[in-house]
Structure formats: structure tokens, C-alpha cells
Amino acid sequence: MKARMRIAISIAAAAAILAGCVQDPSQPVLYPVGSPVNPPFLANLMCNGEGNAMYREGMQQYRLNAQITGHYDAAEADALARSAAHRKYITCASSEGYRAVYPQ
């Protein structure tokens, strides 16, 4: 009984570890650069949240600027907000001790 339980636990642990390896092809691979405190999946989760907040902030800033200037271009607003979110993600990953490398 104990041997079967150990095997079941080890198989479950291996499955959980391998499940963390599967990722979205558009997501970057996080390589440790120093001594990261958080595991890669947690750092990715936190940095995605910060990037999403920066995207919303970038869109809001563009809308406010458009009210002043009278010029609004949706494609330009999206491009600027995406670049701000990307910069925030890279900065966050770097501060967590990782280097974000995007697959080609």
C-alpha cells in the first residue's frame, strides 16, 4: 500500500511539474538572470497583471490627450498602449530576476 501511494504521489508531482512547462506560444520564456525569488509561472502571472494595468493606463492617457488635441486614432492608441504594456512586462520580469525572451 505504501509503495503504491508513493508511486501515485510521484506521478502526480511529475504531472504538476510538466503542466507548468506547457505555455502559450505568444508568451515569453523567462530565463533566470540572478537569483529569482519567485518561480517563473508566478512572476509571469504578476507581470501580466502589471502589463494589463499599464495597457489600460496607456489607453486612458491617449484618450485624455485626444480630448485636448481633437485627434483620435484607434490603431495608434492600441499600438502605444501595447508598447507601454510590453515595456512594463519586461521591466517587471527584470525586477523579478528574469529575462523575458520571446520565441521567434
MODELLER restraints for C-alpha pairs under 7 A, 6 or more apart:
rsr = mdl.restraints
at = mdl.atoms
rsr.add(forms.Gaussian(group=physical.xy_distance, feature=features.Distance(at['CA:27:A'], at['CA:102:A']), mean=6.84, stdev=0.5))
rsr.add(forms.Gaussian(group=physical.xy_distance, feature=features.Distance(at['CA:28:A'], at['CA:100:A']), mean=5.58, stdev=0.5))
rsr.add(forms.Gaussian(group=physical.xy_distance, feature=features.Distance(at['CA:28:A'], at['CA:101:A']), mean=5.22, stdev=0.5))
rsr.add(forms.Gaussian(group=physical.xy_distance, feature=features.Distance(at['CA:28:A'], at['CA:102:A']), mean=4.32, stdev=0.5))
rsr.add(forms.Gaussian(group=physical.xy_distance, feature=features.Distance(at['CA:28:A'], at['CA:103:A']), mean=6.59, stdev=0.5))
rsr.add(forms.Gaussian(group=physical.xy_distance, feature=features.Distance(at['CA:29:A'], at['CA:100:A']), mean=5.70, stdev=0.5))
rsr.add(forms.Gaussian(group=physical.xy_distance, feature=features.Distance(at['CA:29:A'], at['CA:101:A']), mean=5.20, stdev=0.5))
rsr.add(forms.Gaussian(group=physical.xy_distance, feature=features.Distance(at['CA:29:A'], at['CA:102:A']), mean=6.22, stdev=0.5))
rsr.add(forms.Gaussian(group=physical.xy_distance, feature=features.Distance(at['CA:30:A'], at['CA:40:A']), mean=6.27, stdev=0.5))
rsr.add(forms.Gaussian(group=physical.xy_distance, feature=features.Distance(at['CA:30:A'], at['CA:98:A']), mean=5.59, stdev=0.5))
rsr.add(forms.Gaussian(group=physical.xy_distance, feature=features.Distance(at['CA:30:A'], at['CA:99:A']), mean=5.51, stdev=0.5))
rsr.add(forms.Gaussian(group=physical.xy_distance, feature=features.Distance(at['CA:30:A'], at['CA:100:A']), mean=4.69, stdev=0.5))
rsr.add(forms.Gaussian(group=physical.xy_distance, feature=features.Distance(at['CA:30:A'], at['CA:101:A']), mean=6.36, stdev=0.5))
rsr.add(forms.Gaussian(group=physical.xy_distance, feature=features.Distance(at['CA:31:A'], at['CA:98:A']), mean=5.27, stdev=0.5))
rsr.add(forms.Gaussian(group=physical.xy_distance, feature=features.Distance(at['CA:31:A'], at['CA:99:A']), mean=5.14, stdev=0.5))
rsr.add(forms.Gaussian(group=physical.xy_distance, feature=features.Distance(at['CA:31:A'], at['CA:100:A']), mean=6.51, stdev=0.5))
rsr.add(forms.Gaussian(group=physical.xy_distance, feature=features.Distance(at['CA:32:A'], at['CA:97:A']), mean=5.96, stdev=0.5))
rsr.add(forms.Gaussian(group=physical.xy_distance, feature=features.Distance(at['CA:32:A'], at['CA:98:A']), mean=4.41, stdev=0.5))
rsr.add(forms.Gaussian(group=physical.xy_distance, feature=features.Distance(at['CA:32:A'], at['CA:99:A']), mean=6.31, stdev=0.5))
rsr.add(forms.Gaussian(group=physical.xy_distance, feature=features.Distance(at['CA:33:A'], at['CA:97:A']), mean=5.64, stdev=0.5))
rsr.add(forms.Gaussian(group=physical.xy_distance, feature=features.Distance(at['CA:33:A'], at['CA:98:A']), mean=5.26, stdev=0.5))
rsr.add(forms.Gaussian(group=physical.xy_distance, feature=features.Distance(at['CA:33:A'], at['CA:99:A']), mean=6.27, stdev=0.5))
rsr.add(forms.Gaussian(group=physical.xy_distance, feature=features.Distance(at['CA:34:A'], at['CA:97:A']), mean=5.52, stdev=0.5))
rsr.add(forms.Gaussian(group=physical.xy_distance, feature=features.Distance(at['CA:35:A'], at['CA:97:A']), mean=6.25, stdev=0.5))
rsr.add(forms.Gaussian(group=physical.xy_distance, feature=features.Distance(at['CA:36:A'], at['CA:96:A']), mean=5.94, stdev=0.5))
rsr.add(forms.Gaussian(group=physical.xy_distance, feature=features.Distance(at['CA:36:A'], at['CA:97:A']), mean=4.51, stdev=0.5))
rsr.add(forms.Gaussian(group=physical.xy_distance, feature=features.Distance(at['CA:36:A'], at['CA:98:A']), mean=6.81, stdev=0.5))
rsr.add(forms.Gaussian(group=physical.xy_distance, feature=features.Distance(at['CA:43:A'], at['CA:93:A']), mean=6.67, stdev=0.5))
rsr.add(forms.Gaussian(group=physical.xy_distance, feature=features.Distance(at['CA:43:A'], at['CA:96:A']), mean=6.61, stdev=0.5))
rsr.add(forms.Gaussian(group=physical.xy_distance, feature=features.Distance(at['CA:47:A'], at['CA:89:A']), mean=5.28, stdev=0.5))
rsr.add(forms.Gaussian(group=physical.xy_distance, feature=features.Distance(at['CA:47:A'], at['CA:92:A']), mean=5.55, stdev=0.5))
rsr.add(forms.Gaussian(group=physical.xy_distance, feature=features.Distance(at['CA:47:A'], at['CA:93:A']), mean=6.35, stdev=0.5))
rsr.add(forms.Gaussian(group=physical.xy_distance, feature=features.Distance(at['CA:48:A'], at['CA:89:A']), mean=6.50, stdev=0.5))
rsr.add(forms.Gaussian(group=physical.xy_distance, feature=features.Distance(at['CA:50:A'], at['CA:88:A']), mean=6.85, stdev=0.5))
rsr.add(forms.Gaussian(group=physical.xy_distance, feature=features.Distance(at['CA:50:A'], at['CA:89:A']), mean=6.81, stdev=0.5))
rsr.add(forms.Gaussian(group=physical.xy_distance, feature=features.Distance(at['CA:51:A'], at['CA:85:A']), mean=4.39, stdev=0.5))
rsr.add(forms.Gaussian(group=physical.xy_distance, feature=features.Distance(at['CA:51:A'], at['CA:86:A']), mean=6.56, stdev=0.5))
rsr.add(forms.Gaussian(group=physical.xy_distance, feature=features.Distance(at['CA:51:A'], at['CA:88:A']), mean=5.46, stdev=0.5))
rsr.add(forms.Gaussian(group=physical.xy_distance, feature=features.Distance(at['CA:51:A'], at['CA:89:A']), mean=5.17, stdev=0.5))
rsr.add(forms.Gaussian(group=physical.xy_distance, feature=features.Distance(at['CA:52:A'], at['CA:85:A']), mean=6.41, stdev=0.5))
rsr.add(forms.Gaussian(group=physical.xy_distance, feature=features.Distance(at['CA:54:A'], at['CA:84:A']), mean=6.38, stdev=0.5))
rsr.add(forms.Gaussian(group=physical.xy_distance, feature=features.Distance(at['CA:54:A'], at['CA:85:A']), mean=5.10, stdev=0.5))
rsr.add(forms.Gaussian(group=physical.xy_distance, feature=features.Distance(at['CA:54:A'], at['CA:88:A']), mean=6.83, stdev=0.5))
rsr.add(forms.Gaussian(group=physical.xy_distance, feature=features.Distance(at['CA:55:A'], at['CA:81:A']), mean=4.82, stdev=0.5))
rsr.add(forms.Gaussian(group=physical.xy_distance, feature=features.Distance(at['CA:55:A'], at['CA:82:A']), mean=6.03, stdev=0.5))
rsr.add(forms.Gaussian(group=physical.xy_distance, feature=features.Distance(at['CA:55:A'], at['CA:84:A']), mean=6.44, stdev=0.5))
rsr.add(forms.Gaussian(group=physical.xy_distance, feature=features.Distance(at['CA:55:A'], at['CA:85:A']), mean=4.97, stdev=0.5))
rsr.add(forms.Gaussian(group=physical.xy_distance, feature=features.Distance(at['CA:58:A'], at['CA:80:A']), mean=6.95, stdev=0.5))
rsr.add(forms.Gaussian(group=physical.xy_distance, feature=features.Distance(at['CA:58:A'], at['CA:81:A']), mean=4.60, stdev=0.5))
rsr.add(forms.Gaussian(group=physical.xy_distance, feature=features.Distance(at['CA:58:A'], at['CA:84:A']), mean=6.64, stdev=0.5))
rsr.add(forms.Gaussian(group=physical.xy_distance, feature=features.Distance(at['CA:59:A'], at['CA:77:A']), mean=6.18, stdev=0.5))
rsr.add(forms.Gaussian(group=physical.xy_distance, feature=features.Distance(at['CA:59:A'], at['CA:81:A']), mean=5.60, stdev=0.5))
rsr.add(forms.Gaussian(group=physical.xy_distance, feature=features.Distance(at['CA:62:A'], at['CA:77:A']), mean=6.10, stdev=0.5))
rsr.add(forms.Gaussian(group=physical.xy_distance, feature=features.Distance(at['CA:66:A'], at['CA:72:A']), mean=5.24, stdev=0.5))
rsr.add(forms.Gaussian(group=physical.xy_distance, feature=features.Distance(at['CA:90:A'], at['CA:100:A']), mean=6.42, stdev=0.5))
rsr.add(forms.Gaussian(group=physical.xy_distance, feature=features.Distance(at['CA:93:A'], at['CA:99:A']), mean=6.37, stdev=0.5))
rsr.add(forms.Gaussian(group=physical.xy_distance, feature=features.Distance(at['CA:93:A'], at['CA:100:A']), mean=6.56, stdev=0.5))
